[in-house]
Amino acid sequence: MKDVTECHARLRGLFNIAITPFKADGAFDYAGLARNIERVISLGFDGVLIGGTYGEFPAMSGEERAGLFLRVMDIVGDRVPVMLCSAGSDVRTVNELTSLAGDLGGLPMVTPPFVSEVTDSQIVAFFRDMVPRSRTGVLVYNAPGIGITLSPSTLEQLADIPGVVGVKQGDLAPTAIDQIANRIGGRIRLFCASDLAFLGPMMCGFDGISSTNSCALPELILAAYRALEAGDAGAARDLHRLWYPFRALAREFGQPQTTKAAMNLRGFDGGSVRPPLRNLVDSQIEDVAEVLQELAADRRSSVALAA
């Protein structure tokens, strides 16, 4: 993507949040990452997100994250839009990664600054300073799980900043979704940050979703999204219900380790997690395997297990 206008035009649909497959010793498995990316592109996903929360960016150095951006953009090229997470607790790192992401033709995804008692006006000023660093604009990541929850009124102020292309909304409270959809929808792109409960935001008018579980269940989550996109809410609901048992395990065992375990069971390149996360233990992996077997037995899921 060459500029903000093109980025805004292409930023919609189902984006796969790529896990980062690490080897047992913590090294990057770039070949496995490439295979995972090619899988979702070939299936018809609209874009990919790299180095996000479930991509384990807090466990990487700034140099590693920059290297990841370069590798991924070499793999993807301009075939689909790429969100590149440049969030961080050190503003200097955020500055460098945001500039790099835009220079590479990706869209930098930035959280509010990780500072205690930062005010709304300071958050707005932070984004005003950050946006000009990227020629493709900036995606605001409202991520309550790792930082500060931005209110709809603050998001409305951010939507007025030229170069803010969209928001990836992690606060899925119905009131917040209703306010955001009706107050800033159409001005910037709205993305639901969770595939666990994307039906509501999409019905309210959001432009797309980002999905980590689609690394493990790409066919099923894509089918559910396309059904909703085509206006068949009933089919989307029924397909979404199919993988509730997997969502329940993900909530219980944590992410991205549950998705990585499922990927490995399917013969995909899930790899390992980096500390402080821990890979699932044998009994947990058995639970995941049982859920996958149940999904594979249901023809509606299109899930196939490794031979």
Disulfide bonds with the S-S distance in Angstrom:
none
